[in-house]
Amino acid sequence: MDEENIKDEENSKELDYFIDIKPKKSIEFYEAVLEGLSSPQKAISPKFFYDERGSKIFDKICDTPEYYLTRTEVALLNDIQEELYSLIEPGSVVVEYGCGSSIKIKALLSALPEPSHYIAIDISKSHLILTAKEIASNYHNISVAAICADFMEPIDWPEKASFESLKRLAFFPGSTIGNLKPGEASQFLRYARHLVGDEGTFLIGVDMKKDAEVFNRAYNDSEGHTADFNLNLLHRMKNELGADINISQFSHNAFYNEKLGRVEMHLISDIKQVIKINSLEFLFEKGESIHTECSYKYSVKEFSELAKKSGFSVLKNWSDKKNFFSIYLMKAI
């Protein structure tokens, strides 16, 4: 057993098991940056936001008054607890994709009838283990495990989770599905359909279309945490790739593109400048951007159609009183 595996085993010993599929984040990040900065519209995938620092910044975003998504979703989860209790089979295995703040999974686990097992899946190993261990310490009657993986790649049901007779419930909160282009979202749902199996269900949070001003406030919070979150990509480039980059000469920009039904986030170059990575140089004109995120918003009809073509039928959906956010319970078809 190598030193890294020994360290992982020590860090995760409170868990039932820990599986590291070893997503090649460092290599992928390097390749993604080179490819993205070479494109006519420079771009970097939002999946690279979530290193340890980025995950901690995102937790701060969730606490800002402008960012309605987390508190609206948690309130909605609490409101529908009795219905979820009656709709979900007792003893189900719960699989959470992209475990962020533990608030939402705690709200779900507390609502379900005697869940037997919880599996957290995330690409950020340290954040994943911390979250899973927190759940393990709070829910002693549930066995808890973690899988370090990129959920945009297919994941097979782990052999160690030999609960073939129990129903599987996938959970994907936070409207993270919106970070994927519609085609990518459909592909992810098909991967989830494979993981939960023919009898599986899926509980997913989806941000709804609404007034642009609500989005513009949410993604430009007054405390600047969203800006820090966005700029963290440049810090990663500097720290992990040795990029020669003047981070102070880039600015955060986020806005709602009503035509495409999505919030866009960009890093804007404030001056004409060059980013150097190894022997490569990437020229930026003043005002040129790196496109870092799209967050698609869906009407109930749009998302129900996306689910259907991806292997799920909607059993029920709930929305808050302002129709800001929806939660869907879906069944494999």
Legacy VTK file of the C-alpha trace (Angstrom):
# vtk DataFile Version 3.0
C-alpha trace
ASCII
DATASET POLYDATA
POINTS 333 float
0.000 0.000 0.000
1.535 3.330 -1.064
1.782 6.416 1.141
-1.212 8.134 -0.481
-3.458 5.099 0.042
-2.338 4.810 3.674
-3.193 8.480 4.214
-6.597 8.044 2.533
-7.347 4.998 4.677
-6.387 6.887 7.841
-8.481 9.943 6.897
-11.536 7.876 6.022
-11.409 5.185 8.720
-14.695 6.367 10.252
-16.437 5.502 6.967
-17.820 2.105 6.006
-15.563 2.245 2.956
-13.815 4.764 0.697
-13.285 4.226 -3.026
-10.915 6.453 -4.982
-11.492 6.111 -8.712
-8.661 8.649 -8.986
-10.119 11.175 -11.420
-7.083 12.681 -13.153
-7.832 16.209 -12.046
-4.326 17.669 -12.328
-3.728 16.303 -15.819
-7.271 17.114 -16.889
-6.991 20.635 -15.495
-3.772 21.284 -17.409
-5.224 19.937 -20.640
-8.535 21.749 -20.110
-6.771 25.077 -19.500
-4.558 24.759 -22.580
-7.488 23.786 -24.765
-9.790 26.399 -23.246
-7.348 29.291 -23.544
-6.633 28.312 -27.168
-10.296 28.550 -28.192
-11.796 31.633 -29.921
-13.998 32.115 -26.843
-11.625 31.226 -24.035
-13.318 28.891 -21.536
-12.681 26.605 -18.542
-15.186 24.036 -17.259
-16.974 24.886 -13.973
-16.100 21.431 -12.618
-12.662 22.876 -11.838
-14.135 25.386 -9.374
-14.303 22.754 -6.662
-10.846 22.252 -5.252
-10.628 22.498 -1.460
-10.491 26.304 -1.446
-13.238 26.619 -4.039
-15.537 24.318 -2.085
-15.066 26.432 1.051
-15.798 29.645 -0.864
-18.946 28.093 -2.287
-20.148 27.346 1.244
-19.811 31.090 1.938
-21.808 31.911 -1.212
-24.644 29.735 0.066
-24.890 31.937 3.169
-25.165 35.258 1.311
-28.560 37.028 1.331
-28.596 37.311 -2.465
-28.024 33.611 -3.163
-31.548 32.273 -2.706
-30.926 28.757 -4.042
-29.634 27.021 -0.910
-32.083 28.406 1.629
-35.018 27.986 -0.791
-34.103 24.375 -1.513
-33.535 23.516 2.157
-36.866 25.106 3.122
-38.585 23.166 0.358
-36.948 19.905 1.465
-38.211 20.531 4.983
-41.705 21.357 3.712
-42.029 18.092 1.767
-40.588 15.767 4.411
-43.889 14.018 5.138
-44.529 13.393 1.449
-41.016 12.074 0.897
-41.464 9.732 3.848
-44.506 8.209 2.178
-42.993 8.101 -1.331
-39.544 6.608 -0.637
-39.179 2.934 0.254
-37.908 2.233 3.801
-34.267 1.193 4.054
-33.249 2.801 0.749
-29.627 3.423 -0.199
-29.047 7.144 -0.798
-26.380 8.247 -3.295
-25.501 11.954 -3.344
-23.747 13.468 -6.336
-21.424 16.402 -5.722
-21.682 16.570 -1.945
-21.432 20.235 -1.023
-22.865 21.616 2.172
-24.176 18.845 4.434
-27.327 20.870 5.236
-29.321 19.428 2.332
-28.381 15.788 2.752
-29.147 16.066 6.473
-32.596 17.432 5.617
-33.166 14.515 3.243
-31.838 11.750 5.496
-33.964 13.075 8.360
-37.045 12.913 6.120
-36.627 9.354 4.844
-37.979 6.170 6.455
-34.920 4.470 7.964
-32.352 4.920 5.163
-29.813 2.112 5.382
-26.774 3.448 3.587
-25.394 6.759 2.303
-22.802 7.054 -0.465
-21.246 10.449 -1.214
-19.708 11.047 -4.651
-17.472 14.037 -5.346
-14.351 14.985 -7.320
-12.771 16.927 -4.406
-11.302 14.208 -2.173
-10.667 16.232 0.975
-14.078 17.929 0.907
-15.734 14.587 0.146
-14.179 12.810 3.123
-14.971 15.671 5.503
-18.629 15.732 4.448
-19.018 11.951 4.594
-17.404 11.762 8.037
-19.719 14.504 9.288
-22.729 12.463 8.136
-21.281 9.339 9.758
-20.914 11.165 13.081
-24.511 12.425 12.958
-26.310 9.309 11.695
-25.074 6.292 13.641
-27.758 3.983 12.254
-26.703 4.590 8.650
-23.581 3.077 7.109
-21.670 5.809 5.267
-19.258 5.535 2.346
-17.550 7.843 -0.142
-16.457 7.572 -3.771
-13.966 10.071 -5.199
-14.982 10.343 -8.847
-15.966 12.687 -11.647
-19.717 12.157 -11.901
-19.600 13.213 -15.545
-18.034 9.826 -16.172
-20.040 6.572 -15.834
-19.851 5.026 -12.343
-20.782 1.419 -11.649
-22.528 0.328 -8.480
-19.713 -0.474 -6.003
-19.304 -4.141 -5.075
-18.877 -3.156 -1.429
-22.397 -1.728 -1.449
-23.988 -5.164 -1.823
-27.544 -4.078 -1.143
-29.163 -5.614 -4.191
-32.519 -6.058 -2.467
-32.766 -2.396 -1.463
-33.983 0.485 -3.570
-31.509 3.123 -4.640
-32.265 6.843 -4.405
-29.923 9.301 -6.114
-29.814 12.873 -4.794
-28.462 15.838 -6.764
-29.291 19.128 -5.009
-28.311 22.718 -5.634
-29.396 22.941 -9.272
-25.905 21.728 -10.203
-27.602 20.078 -13.185
-27.824 23.622 -14.565
-24.019 23.805 -14.901
-24.277 21.265 -17.695
-25.303 22.055 -21.240
-28.628 20.355 -22.073
-26.847 17.549 -23.957
-24.416 17.030 -21.066
-27.299 17.114 -18.583
-29.039 14.362 -20.519
-25.830 12.299 -20.563
-25.400 12.723 -16.795
-29.006 11.645 -16.180
-28.416 8.527 -18.273
-25.314 7.726 -16.169
-27.421 8.210 -13.010
-30.109 5.969 -14.491
-27.458 3.273 -14.914
-26.245 3.674 -11.327
-29.649 3.524 -9.620
-30.894 0.634 -11.749
-34.334 -0.305 -13.050
-36.068 0.194 -9.690
-34.212 3.352 -8.758
-35.445 6.871 -8.068
-33.816 10.281 -8.318
-34.461 13.422 -6.243
-33.038 16.501 -7.949
-33.094 20.264 -7.371
-33.562 22.532 -10.384
-33.478 26.328 -10.562
-36.443 27.831 -12.395
-36.658 30.604 -14.960
-37.609 33.990 -13.460
-36.834 37.713 -13.529
-33.267 38.444 -14.663
-32.617 40.809 -11.749
-32.982 37.958 -9.254
-30.234 36.037 -11.066
-27.982 39.062 -11.462
-28.085 39.763 -7.706
-27.545 36.106 -6.786
-24.411 35.741 -8.915
-22.926 39.131 -7.962
-23.221 39.109 -4.162
-22.223 42.256 -2.308
-19.637 40.442 -0.157
-17.731 39.340 -3.254
-17.697 35.616 -2.512
-18.903 34.686 -6.012
-16.134 36.834 -7.474
-13.585 35.019 -5.258
-15.057 31.687 -6.339
-14.673 32.599 -10.004
-11.170 34.060 -9.588
-10.098 30.917 -7.726
-9.694 29.281 -11.149
-6.836 31.695 -11.835
-5.293 30.905 -8.435
-5.445 27.208 -9.340
-3.707 27.926 -12.644
-0.973 29.820 -10.814
-0.511 27.338 -7.960
-0.986 24.029 -9.771
0.215 24.787 -13.299
2.852 27.418 -12.523
1.056 29.951 -14.711
2.571 33.432 -14.963
-0.594 35.448 -14.510
-1.616 38.816 -13.074
-4.766 37.815 -11.199
-5.463 41.369 -10.010
-6.029 42.405 -13.629
-9.020 40.088 -14.076
-12.583 40.848 -12.916
-15.632 38.717 -12.202
-18.665 39.210 -14.450
-22.000 37.359 -14.256
-25.288 38.027 -16.033
-28.492 36.317 -17.158
-28.652 35.481 -20.866
-32.415 35.421 -21.311
-32.277 34.205 -24.913
-30.350 31.057 -23.930
-32.055 30.692 -20.533
-28.827 30.627 -18.561
-26.643 32.640 -16.210
-23.140 33.103 -17.606
-20.008 33.736 -15.556
-16.851 35.184 -17.082
-13.431 36.372 -16.010
-12.784 39.649 -17.827
-9.272 40.844 -18.637
-9.046 44.463 -17.458
-6.018 45.188 -19.655
-4.230 43.777 -22.679
-2.057 41.054 -21.179
-0.520 37.597 -21.590
-0.888 34.427 -19.510
2.181 32.186 -19.737
2.096 28.467 -18.965
5.410 26.712 -19.507
6.530 27.840 -22.980
3.013 28.738 -24.129
1.596 32.249 -24.229
-2.081 33.214 -24.370
-2.835 36.785 -25.409
-5.802 38.655 -23.921
-7.161 41.860 -25.360
-8.653 44.353 -22.943
-12.243 43.223 -22.209
-11.679 39.678 -23.487
-13.102 36.963 -21.238
-12.664 33.414 -20.028
-16.134 31.836 -19.950
-16.184 29.843 -16.709
-19.778 28.795 -16.128
-23.213 28.448 -17.605
-26.099 27.826 -15.228
-29.157 26.752 -17.190
-32.611 27.437 -15.792
-35.623 25.264 -16.603
-39.380 25.528 -16.638
-41.222 22.473 -15.279
-42.155 21.443 -18.813
-38.590 21.782 -20.102
-37.051 19.739 -17.308
-39.744 17.051 -17.417
-39.016 16.581 -21.132
-35.258 16.398 -20.485
-35.820 13.766 -17.784
-38.068 11.660 -20.009
-35.584 11.454 -22.877
-32.844 10.528 -20.354
-34.565 7.519 -18.794
-36.678 9.001 -16.009
-40.326 9.900 -15.537
-41.361 12.606 -13.079
-43.408 11.170 -10.216
-43.875 14.511 -8.491
-42.432 17.979 -8.442
-42.595 20.699 -5.789
-41.901 24.448 -6.055
-41.646 27.211 -3.468
-44.311 29.931 -3.269
-42.295 32.340 -5.421
-41.654 29.653 -8.061
-37.932 30.263 -7.729
-36.887 26.624 -7.327
-38.234 23.122 -7.979
-37.492 19.676 -6.600
-38.355 16.660 -8.730
-38.795 13.065 -7.651
-38.210 10.849 -10.676
-38.438 7.128 -11.336
-36.345 5.077 -13.731
-38.203 3.993 -16.867
LINES 1 334
333 0 1 2 3 4 5 6 7 8 9 10 11 12 13 14 15 16 17 18 19 20 21 22 23 24 25 26 27 28 29 30 31 32 33 34 35 36 37 38 39 40 41 42 43 44 45 46 47 48 49 50 51 52 53 54 55 56 57 58 59 60 61 62 63 64 65 66 67 68 69 70 71 72 73 74 75 76 77 78 79 80 81 82 83 84 85 86 87 88 89 90 91 92 93 94 95 96 97 98 99 100 101 102 103 104 105 106 107 108 109 110 111 112 113 114 115 116 117 118 119 120 121 122 123 124 125 126 127 128 129 130 131 132 133 134 135 136 137 138 139 140 141 142 143 144 145 146 147 148 149 150 151 152 153 154 155 156 157 158 159 160 161 162 163 164 165 166 167 168 169 170 171 172 173 174 175 176 177 178 179 180 181 182 183 184 185 186 187 188 189 190 191 192 193 194 195 196 197 198 199 200 201 202 203 204 205 206 207 208 209 210 211 212 213 214 215 216 217 218 219 220 221 222 223 224 225 226 227 228 229 230 231 232 233 234 235 236 237 238 239 240 241 242 243 244 245 246 247 248 249 250 251 252 253 254 255 256 257 258 259 260 261 262 263 264 265 266 267 268 269 270 271 272 273 274 275 276 277 278 279 280 281 282 283 284 285 286 287 288 289 290 291 292 293 294 295 296 297 298 299 300 301 302 303 304 305 306 307 308 309 310 311 312 313 314 315 316 317 318 319 320 321 322 323 324 325 326 327 328 329 330 331 332
